[in-house]
Amino acid sequence: MPITPDEFFTSENQFDVAFGAVQGSGLRRDVEDVPAYSALNTWLDEIAALRLPFPLTTNSVPARAIIAAFHTAIKEKNTELVQTMVQRGLVSPDVPAADGATPLCDAVRAENLFMAKLLLDLGAGVNQPEQRTPAFPLPRWRASKYGVEPPELNRTPLMLSAAGGHLAMLKLLLDAGADDSTIAPDGQMALRLAAEHGHRALVDVLPSRRGGAWRRFMHHNEENIHRAKQAGKNVAKVIHHSLKFVLWHLPKFLFWDMWVLLARSFGPGIRRAAAAARRELCRLPGHTRALGGFIKSSPAWIAKQARATATQCKRALAATPTALRQAAKATAECGAKSARTLASIARALARYLWDRMLDVPGVLKLVWKWVVESGMRVGRSLAVLAVMPVGLLHTVAMAVVALLARARNVTFCDVRHAVVALGRAAVDVPRQIWRALVVLNEVAYAALVTVFGWVGFIAYGIAFVAIWAVTFVPFQLARIVLAAGRSVRMGVHEVAVLINPKF
C-alpha cells in the first residue's frame, strides 16, 4: 500500500543524512532526470507506483539508483535505513551492486558487526560469493583470459573477514553457518587467506583444510608463466629469424638474387654496347675510305694547325704578366679570407669547448653520485649475503637443540625462513648490480648529451643499439630463469602447506 512521507522519513531524518535529500513536499521528480541517489529522494509511494519487480534485480535506472543507495547505506553503517529498505521489500539482502559486491561482503569490508548481523537476520546468504569487477582495466593478457571477472575478486564473506583479520566477524560468520571449506576460483580458502596475511589468531580458530593447491599455484604463477612465455617467444623469434637469414636469405642472395640484380643492372648496357659494335662493324668500309681521305689531306691540315698554334703562343706570352698579377692578387685575397674564416672557426670551437668544460663539473658530480649510491647498495647486499649463512647455521643449530629438548621455540618454519632469506640475499646481489647498470645507462646518456650535444646523442644511440642486440637473448633467458625460480619457490610453499595446512 502507499507509504506516507512521515513513514518514509524517520525522526532523525536518516534518509536525508544518508543521501543528502532535500525534505519537502515539493520534491516530485522523475527518477530518470536526476543522478545517483535520486530514486530514494522520491516518496516510497511514488517508488511503489513505478511498479518495479521487487526485490530489485533489474537494470533499469530506478533499480540501479535504489540498489546503489542501499549499498551506500551499508558502507556508511546506516543500519536503520538498510533494515527499512529490506523490510519494505525494496531490495533483497543479497542484491549485488553495480561492481558485483554483495551487501554482506560490503558489511565485512566495513568491519561493521552490527550491519553484518542485521543482514544475516534479514536473510542474507552467509556463503553467497561476490564477483567484483576490477577498479582498473586488467592487462591485455589477463583481460583476454578472464574478461572483467578476475578470480582474485571472487570471495565469500568468510574469506574477506579472514583476509582482513577481523576475528569477531569471522566467529559471527562461522556461527551463522559459513562454510570454511569453500575454494575460490583462484584456489584460495579462508584459512590460506588468514595465513598469507599473517593473522595467526584467525588461523588458530579455523579448522585445518587442504585443497585448491594447484589452482593457487597456477594463479600465483600466472604472471611468471606469462613472462616466461613472452621471453621464450622472443628468443624463438630471434632464433627463427637468424636461422632463416643464414639458411635461406643469405644463400638466396648469393646464388640467385645477386646475379639477377647484376643482369638487370648491366644487361641492358651490355646489349646496347653489342648492338653499337655491330653497327660500327657494318660501317667499317665507309670509315676506311674516310681514313684514306684524311691521310691524303693531313700535311696541309698539320701545316695550318702549326701556324694557328704559333699565333696562340704569341698571344699567351704577351698576356702572361697581366695574368700573373691577377693570380697573385686573387691568391692574396683568398688567403686573407681563409685566415678570417679559420680565426672565426677557432673562436667558435674554443667557445664550444669552454662551454663543455663548464658542464664537466656537473657531469663529474653526477658520475660520483652514481658511484657512491651504487657502491653502497651493492656493498650492502654483499654484506647481507656474507652474514646470512651464519644466521642459517645458527637457526639450524637451535632447531636441532629444540628438537632434542622437545621444545617448540625454533621449528622447521624458522629454518625454512632462514633458507629463504639466504636465497633472497643471493638474488639481491645481481639485482643491485643490474640496477646499478640501469642507472649507469641514464648517467652515460646525461653525460654524453651534456658534454657533446647531438654528437653524444648519436654515439649513445649507436652504443645502445649495439648493447641491446648483444644482450637481448641473454636477458630473455634470465627472465625465464627468474620466473622458473619464483615458480619453484611457490611450489615449495604449496608443498609445505599440503603437509601443514596452517603453515
Secondary structure in CASP SS format (residue, H / E / C, confidence):
PFRMAT SS
TARGET T0000
AUTHOR 0000-0000-0000
METHOD secondary structure of the structure
MODEL  1
M C 1.00
P C 1.00
I C 1.00
T C 1.00
P H 1.00
D H 1.00
E H 1.00
F H 1.00
F C 1.00
T C 1.00
S C 1.00
E C 1.00
N C 1.00
Q H 1.00
F H 1.00
D H 1.00
V H 1.00
A H 1.00
F H 1.00
G C 1.00
A C 1.00
V C 1.00
Q C 1.00
G C 1.00
S C 1.00
G C 1.00
L C 1.00
R C 1.00
R C 1.00
D C 1.00
V H 1.00
E H 1.00
D H 1.00
V C 1.00
P C 1.00
A H 1.00
Y H 1.00
S H 1.00
A H 1.00
L H 1.00
N H 1.00
T C 1.00
W C 1.00
L H 1.00
D H 1.00
E H 1.00
I H 1.00
A H 1.00
A H 1.00
L C 1.00
R C 1.00
L C 1.00
P C 1.00
F C 1.00
P C 1.00
L C 1.00
T C 1.00
T C 1.00
N C 1.00
S C 1.00
V H 1.00
P H 1.00
A H 1.00
R H 1.00
A H 1.00
I H 1.00
I H 1.00
A H 1.00
A H 1.00
F H 1.00
H H 1.00
T H 1.00
A H 1.00
I H 1.00
K H 1.00
E C 1.00
K C 1.00
N C 1.00
T H 1.00
E H 1.00
L H 1.00
V H 1.00
Q H 1.00
T H 1.00
M H 1.00
V H 1.00
Q H 1.00
R C 1.00
G C 1.00
L C 1.00
V C 1.00
S C 1.00
P C 1.00
D C 1.00
V C 1.00
P C 1.00
A C 1.00
A C 1.00
D C 1.00
G C 1.00
A C 1.00
T C 1.00
P H 1.00
L H 1.00
C H 1.00
D H 1.00
A H 1.00
V H 1.00
R H 1.00
A C 1.00
E C 1.00
N C 1.00
L H 1.00
F H 1.00
M H 1.00
A H 1.00
K H 1.00
L H 1.00
L H 1.00
L H 1.00
D H 1.00
L C 1.00
G C 1.00
A C 1.00
G C 1.00
V C 1.00
N C 1.00
Q C 1.00
P C 1.00
E E 1.00
Q E 1.00
R C 1.00
T C 1.00
P C 1.00
A C 1.00
F C 1.00
P C 1.00
L C 1.00
P C 1.00
R H 1.00
W H 1.00
R H 1.00
A H 1.00
S H 1.00
K H 1.00
Y H 1.00
G C 1.00
V C 1.00
E C 1.00
P C 1.00
P H 1.00
E H 1.00
L H 1.00
N E 1.00
R E 1.00
T C 1.00
P H 1.00
L H 1.00
M H 1.00
L H 1.00
S H 1.00
A H 1.00
A H 1.00
G H 1.00
G C 1.00
H C 1.00
L H 1.00
A H 1.00
M H 1.00
L H 1.00
K H 1.00
L H 1.00
L H 1.00
L H 1.00
D H 1.00
A C 1.00
G C 1.00
A C 1.00
D C 1.00
D C 1.00
S C 1.00
T C 1.00
I C 1.00
A C 1.00
P C 1.00
D C 1.00
G C 1.00
Q C 1.00
M C 1.00
A H 1.00
L H 1.00
R H 1.00
L H 1.00
A H 1.00
A H 1.00
E H 1.00
H C 1.00
G C 1.00
H C 1.00
R H 1.00
A H 1.00
L H 1.00
V H 1.00
D H 1.00
V H 1.00
L C 1.00
P C 1.00
S C 1.00
R C 1.00
R C 1.00
G C 1.00
G C 1.00
A H 1.00
W H 1.00
R H 1.00
R H 1.00
F H 1.00
M H 1.00
H H 1.00
H H 1.00
N C 1.00
E H 1.00
E H 1.00
N H 1.00
I H 1.00
H H 1.00
R H 1.00
A H 1.00
K H 1.00
Q H 1.00
A H 1.00
G H 1.00
K H 1.00
N H 1.00
V H 1.00
A H 1.00
K H 1.00
V H 1.00
I H 1.00
H H 1.00
H H 1.00
S H 1.00
L H 1.00
K H 1.00
F H 1.00
V H 1.00
L H 1.00
W H 1.00
H H 1.00
L H 1.00
P H 1.00
K H 1.00
F H 1.00
L H 1.00
F H 1.00
W H 1.00
D H 1.00
M H 1.00
W H 1.00
V H 1.00
L H 1.00
L H 1.00
A H 1.00
R H 1.00
S H 1.00
F H 1.00
G H 1.00
P H 1.00
G H 1.00
I H 1.00
R H 1.00
R H 1.00
A H 1.00
A H 1.00
A H 1.00
A H 1.00
A H 1.00
R H 1.00
R H 1.00
E H 1.00
L H 1.00
C H 1.00
R C 1.00
L H 1.00
P H 1.00
G H 1.00
H H 1.00
T H 1.00
R H 1.00
A H 1.00
L H 1.00
G H 1.00
G H 1.00
F H 1.00
I H 1.00
K H 1.00
S H 1.00
S H 1.00
P H 1.00
A H 1.00
W H 1.00
I H 1.00
A H 1.00
K H 1.00
Q H 1.00
A H 1.00
R H 1.00
A H 1.00
T H 1.00
A H 1.00
T H 1.00
Q H 1.00
C H 1.00
K H 1.00
R H 1.00
A H 1.00
L H 1.00
A H 1.00
A H 1.00
T H 1.00
P H 1.00
T H 1.00
A H 1.00
L H 1.00
R H 1.00
Q H 1.00
A H 1.00
A H 1.00
K H 1.00
A H 1.00
T H 1.00
A H 1.00
E H 1.00
C H 1.00
G H 1.00
A H 1.00
K H 1.00
S H 1.00
A H 1.00
R H 1.00
T H 1.00
L H 1.00
A H 1.00
S H 1.00
I H 1.00
A H 1.00
R H 1.00
A H 1.00
L H 1.00
A H 1.00
R H 1.00
Y H 1.00
L H 1.00
W H 1.00
D H 1.00
R H 1.00
M H 1.00
L H 1.00
D H 1.00
V H 1.00
P H 1.00
G H 1.00
V H 1.00
L H 1.00
K H 1.00
L H 1.00
V H 1.00
W H 1.00
K H 1.00
W H 1.00
V H 1.00
V H 1.00
E H 1.00
S H 1.00
G H 1.00
M H 1.00
R H 1.00
V H 1.00
G H 1.00
R H 1.00
S H 1.00
L H 1.00
A H 1.00
V H 1.00
L H 1.00
A H 1.00
V H 1.00
M H 1.00
P H 1.00
V H 1.00
G H 1.00
L H 1.00
L H 1.00
H H 1.00
T H 1.00
V H 1.00
A H 1.00
M H 1.00
A H 1.00
V H 1.00
V H 1.00
A H 1.00
L H 1.00
L H 1.00
A C 1.00
R C 1.00
A C 1.00
R C 1.00
N C 1.00
V C 1.00
T C 1.00
F H 1.00
C H 1.00
D H 1.00
V H 1.00
R H 1.00
H H 1.00
A H 1.00
V H 1.00
V H 1.00
A H 1.00
L H 1.00
G H 1.00
R H 1.00
A H 1.00
A H 1.00
V H 1.00
D H 1.00
V H 1.00
P H 1.00
R H 1.00
Q H 1.00
I H 1.00
W H 1.00
R H 1.00
A H 1.00
L H 1.00
V H 1.00
V H 1.00
L H 1.00
N H 1.00
E H 1.00
V H 1.00
A H 1.00
Y H 1.00
A H 1.00
A H 1.00
L H 1.00
V H 1.00
T H 1.00
V H 1.00
F H 1.00
G C 1.00
W H 1.00
V H 1.00
G H 1.00
F H 1.00
I H 1.00
A H 1.00
Y H 1.00
G H 1.00
I H 1.00
A H 1.00
F H 1.00
V H 1.00
A H 1.00
I H 1.00
W H 1.00
A H 1.00
V H 1.00
T H 1.00
F H 1.00
V H 1.00
P H 1.00
F H 1.00
Q H 1.00
L H 1.00
A H 1.00
R H 1.00
I H 1.00
V H 1.00
L H 1.00
A H 1.00
A H 1.00
G H 1.00
R H 1.00
S H 1.00
V H 1.00
R H 1.00
M H 1.00
G H 1.00
V H 1.00
H H 1.00
E H 1.00
V H 1.00
A H 1.00
V H 1.00
L H 1.00
I H 1.00
N C 1.00
P C 1.00
K C 1.00
F C 1.00
END
